Structure formats: C-alpha cells, structure tokens
C-alpha cells in the first residue's frame, strides 16, 4: 500500500506503508544510530516526533521485551529506507513491523532517506505528516502546517508516570554467568520527565534503590521520602515551559545531591536562571564526540535532544562548564562549584550507544557517599 510523507515546507516523499495503516503527525527528526531501533521506538523523549532512521535496513534483528525503554513506543511515526521482513537474532520475540503495528504506529518505507536527511540538515527539522489514507499531497502539506510547533510545548507531564513507584531491576546482562546483584546502599528519588528504563537499571546496578515520582511532585514531597540523592530524567518537548519543574529543583539545591540527564540537564539550567534554545536539527545518534573538559578526554556518546542550554546564560561564578560537543561546540554538561549538583546533556546510560560515560553513575554514588558522610 502506498504512503506519503509531507513536510510543512512543501517537500513530499512517496513510499510504502509499513506498521499500522493510517495517519500520524509530528516534528520530523533523524537519528544516525546503526543499531538500537527498539530502544529508539520506546524512548519517551520522542513523544511528538516522527523519526527517520538513517541506517538503510531496519528490523533485521526483530524485537524483544528486554530492549524496550518504556512500556510502549512513543514515536509518532517511523521513516526508513527498508523495513526488513526477516528477524534474525536469537533474542527476537516479534518482528519490528508487528511490534509497531500492535501499537498503531505508522511506518513509511522505500523512500530515499539520504535525500530526506540532507533536506532537514539544510532547512532544519520541521513538522510533517505520514499518511496512507490521503493521496493529495497539498492536503497533507496543509495538515503539516497546522500541527503545533515543538517550541513552547510542554510534553514532559504527558509522558510522566501518574503514580509513584519503586524500581529495583538491575541492568540486563547477556553474560553466560550473570553477576550477583548489588545490595542497595542509597535511596534515589528520580523525577520522571520521560525516563528511560536503562537509567533506572544503571542506578540499581550501582547500588541504588530508586523511587520514581511524577514530574510535578513538589520538592517537599521528594524530601519527605528521605532520599540520599535526586535524579532528573530525560524527556520530550521544549524545556522552557517547565517552570514548575525548575522551581521544584531550585528548592532542592543544597538539600541533597542532584544529577540530571538530557531534559534534566536543561531543567537544572533553567533552575539556575539560564536559558535554552532550539537547535537547527538537534543531536540524535550513538556516536557523538564530547570533550570532558575536566579530564581533557573525548567520550563517544549517545544523544537525543533538540534543545540546548545557552552557556552564556548560566552564572559563571557558580557554574563550571564541564562537557562540550565537538561537532558544534554546544554545551553538554556542567556542575555547581559549591553544591553537589551536576548534569550532562547526552545519555550516559546509552541504550542504544557506547558505554564511555557509565562513570557518571559512579560519580553520583560517590557524591551521595560523601554527602552522607558529611551530614
């Protein structure tokens, strides 16, 4: 069955429908990871977005329950060159197309994803529509222009948990002899702005018991849980509207150690009086080089963000800028000079991506240990 991808600037691509038949809307973005498509499907940070995967063949190793980053996919739609009808992997339990069809996620395949990505790199990411229902491109272009822009949209509350819960599952091990579980020594309260499960697994593997709370939980309610540390998660949308979240974080400064990732990094920037801005086409992939300015070492890192913190807007007397993107020199991390507060824009938990930055979870544990010793 034929399908159409229409962009708000009038560019149209014709292909074949995969996954669910129907129509979807969102900001059209691209991810350059070679593997890890299931983790991308299920990352809540992709809420409101249609994702292009630049690797030419997707679906060839199927899907399985262990590789999901949430309980369901969060992408609005998927764009690929070829959607494999075969799934060749001993861990596979379901074909990728079946997995997405089950959740009514449309896929458009058999289009020139190289041309599409080059177009977005030149013009910037933009709104779009995938449809197998409407054949008139002009109608679809008009629909693309009518959907809300990503700028100004608060999507974190929509994907956040509605109820507090405890997470105690460690990182998935594929070793023949799994390592013994680590006994929890610290209690971490994690704000869920769209949290990936591998973040929770990494915290548990480092000896943390994790209580996950909704995005709008007050600072007072978080402190009443008596945590050793507070974690601020990744998530979708524009960070600028998250004023309640930033105010809650501001009230936690100096009370407990705080570690933020991705949207959590941006919320920390806002809580410190900083500003954020939208990137032309964002960072989404598994091989972005980041300079750790404190060690002068380069880390290869996983990314998924369309906004960034303006380093010039942060108070220089209070903040040390610690990580920089080597592709475009955007800010990738900072820490407070006197308080136990630090964050990175990229994803040290990977899934998908390299493991160069796992050390940040160990750093968080070390800071909690020092804070507890000084209490």
N, C-alpha and C positions, 0 to 999 in steps of 0.2 A: 504494500500500500504506500502511496506517495505521501510525502510530508513536506512542509515548508518551514524554514526559519526566516523570519522577517525582523530586521533591525530598525530602530527608530530613525536612522538616517536615510532609510530607503533601500539599503542593501538587502538582497533576498538570495537565499540559498535553497535549492530543491534537493531532496533526498528521499530516503525510505524510512518509514516509521518502524521503530522497534519498541519494546516495552509496552506500555499501555497506549491504546489509541485515544486521541483526544487533543486537548489544547492546554498549554501552560504558559506562564508569563514570568518575567524576572529580569534582573540585570545579567547580561551575558558576559561571563568571565572565562579565563582559561587557566588550566593547571598543567604544568610541564612534567609532572611525575611520570616515571616509566611504569612503575607498579604501584599497587595500593589503591586501586579504584574503589574497592568496597569501603575502605576507610573514608575515602572522599565522599562517596554516596551518603554516608551516615554521619558525617561531621555536621553538628548543628550550626556551625559558623556559615554554612552555605544556604541557610534559610533565605528565601527571596532571590535566589540566583539560579540561572541556567548555566551549567558547567560544560565547557569544552575540554576534552582530554586530548592532549597533543600526541600522545603515543598512538601510532596508527591502528593498532589492534587492541581492543578492549574486550574483556570477558573470557579470555582463553584459559584462565585457571579457576573459573567459577566463583562461588561464594561459600562462606561457612559461618556458623554462629559466633565463633571466637573473634573474627576480624571486624565486627561492627563496632563503631564508636558511639552508638546510641541504639535505642530500641527500634528505630526505623530510619529510612532515608530522609534526609532533609533537603536535598537538592530539589529544585522545582522541575528541572528537565535536564537531559543529557545530550551532548553533541559529540559524535565520534566519526572517525573515518570508516572503520569496520567493526561491527559488533559480532564477535565470534559465536557461532552456533555450537562449538565444541568447548568442553571444560575438562582440561587435562591436568588434574592435580589430586593427590591422594587425600587432601583435606577438603575437597569440594563436596558440598551437600546439595547445591542448587545452582542452576545456570544464572548468570548475571541478568540476562533478559527476563527470566522468570521472577527473579528477586525484585526487580524494579516494577514489573507488571503487577505483581501482588500488591504493591503499594500505590498503583495508579500513576507511576512516573513515566511520562512520555520520553522517548529517545528518537533522535533523528540521526540516521547513519548514511553512509555512502555520499558524503559531501567532502569537499576539499578543505579539510581543517587547517592546512597550512595557509591557504589564502585567507581564511576567516581570521586566524590569529594575527596575521600580518596586518589585516584591516584594523583590528582592535588595538594593536600596538601603535598604529599610526593615528587613529582617531580617538582612542580611549574606549574603555568599556562603556556599554550603553544598554538601554532597555531592549528587550526582544520578545518574540512570541514563537513557539513551536506549535504547529497545528497539522493534524491530519483530517480536520473537519471542514476547513475553509480553504478554497482553492484560489481565491482572489488575493494576490499579493497586496494590493492597495488597501484592502480591508484590514489585513494583518498589520501592515505598517501603521495604520491609524490606531489600532489596538495597542501596538508597542508604545506609541507616543502618549497614550492615555494612562498608562500604569504609573504608580508613584515612583519617583526617583529614590535611589538609595540614600542620598543625602537627606538628613533630617529624620530618618526612620529609626525608631526605637524598636528593634526586633528581639532584644535580649529577654525581655519579660515574657514574650510569647513562647520562647523555646525553653525557658527555665522550668525546673521542677515546681510543682504546685505544693508539694509536701516535703518536709524534711525527711531524710533517710540516711542510713549508715551504710557505707561501702567498706567491705573487708576482703575483696578478691585481689590477689596479687597479679603481677604481670604474667601473661601467658608464656609458658616455657615449652619449647619444642625439643629440648634435650632428652635423650633416652632415659636418664635418671634425673628427674626434677629435683631442684634444690629444696631443702627444708624451708618451710615458711618462717618469716622473720616475726618474732614476737613484737607486738606494738608497744612502743615506748612513749609515743607522743600522740596527742589528740589534735587533729587539724580540722578546722571548720572551713569548708570550701563554699564560696559563693558560686552559684550556678548561673552564669550568664549564657550558657550553651555548652556546658562542659563535656569534653571528650573523655571516654571511659579509660583510655590509656593513661591519662593524667592521674586518675584515681588509682589505677593499678600501680603506677610508678611510686606514688606516695605510700601505698601499702607495702610495696616491696622494700621501701627504705625504713620500715618500722613505724608507720603511722596508722592510727585508727582515724577514719575520715567520716565526718558528719557533713552531708551536703544540704545546703539551705537555699531557699528561693532567692532570686535576685534582689528583691526589695526588703529582705529581712533587715531589721534595724540593728545598729551597732550594739545597742543594749542587749538585744536578744542573742546576738552572737556571743557577747562576753558572758552572758548567763550560762552558756554551755561549757565554760571554763576550758577554752582551747589553749594549747601550747603555741599554736600558730594559726594564721588565717591565710587562706589561698583565694586568689581572684582569678576566675577562669577565662578562657576564650569565649567567643560568642559572635553573633552576626550583627549587621547593621552599622549605623553611624554612632560612634561613641558620644558625640556632642550632646544629644538629648538625655544622656544618662545622668541627670543632675542629682536625683535621689541616691543613686548608687554611689556617686562620687562623694556626696555629703556623708553617707554612712562610713565610707572608707576614711574620710578626713577625721571622723570622730574616733577612729580606731588607732590613729597614729600615736605611737608611744605606749600603747596598751599591750600590744602583742607583736611578734614578728609577722611581717606580711610579705608574701611572694605572689607576683602576678605574671600571667602569660597572655599575650595577644590582646584581646579586648581588656583583660585585667591590667595589662601594661598601660593601655590608653586611659582607663578609668583612674589609675593611680596618677597619671599625668594631669588629668582634669582635677583630681582632688588636691593637687599641689598648686593649682592655679594656672596650669598650662593649657595649651590649645591643640586641637587636632585638625588635620586637613585631609582631603581625599586625594589619593594617588591616581595618576592617569590610567594605569591598567593594573595596579596592585602587584603583590608578590604572592604567587601561588605555585608551589612546586617543592621538590625534595632535594635540591642541590644548590641552594643559595649560599654564597660565601659571606661570612660575617666575621669581622675583626673584633676579638676580645681585647679592648684597649688596656685592660689591667694586666694581661699576660703577654700581649703582643702576638698572640696565636690566632690563626684563622680556623674557624669552625665551619664545616659544611652542614647546613641546617634546613629544616622543613619550614615552609611558610604558608600562610593562608590569611592574608589581610588586604583590605582595600583602602585603609586609612592609616595615618601615621601621626605621631606626636611631633610637634614643632619644637626642636631642641632649644631654640632661642626664647621660647615662651616659658621655660622652666626656670625657677630661681637658682642661679648659678652658685650662690653662696651655700645653698642647702643640698644641691644635687650634683653627683658625679656621673657623667655620661660614660657608660662602660662598653657598649657594643655598637658597631656601625656596619651597615650593609655596604659591601664592597662593589656592588653593581651600580648603585645610585646614591650612595652615601646618606641614606636616610637613617634615622636613629633606630637602633634595635635593642637598646637596653640602658637602664640607669639604676642608680642606687642612692639612698639618702646618706649624707655624710655623717650624721649622728644618730639616726634612728635605724632599727633593724627592718628596713624596707628596701626591697629590690625587685626588679622585673625585667622581662625580655619580651620583645615583640614577636619573635619567632616561636617555634614549637619544639622545645627540648625533649618532649615525650615521643616525638616522631609519629609513627603510625599514620601515614607512611613517612619514611625518610630515614636519614642516618642517625646514629646514636652518639655523635660527638658531644652533645650537650647534656647528657644524662647527669653530669656532675652537678648541675644546678639543683637537683633534688637533694643531693647530698649536702650541698651548701645550705639549703633551707633547714635540713635536720641539724646541721652544726650550729646554725644561728639559734634555733629553738633550744638546743642543749645549753648554749652559753647564756641565753636569756633566763632559762630555768635556774642555772647555777647562780646568777646574779640577783634573782628575785628574793 
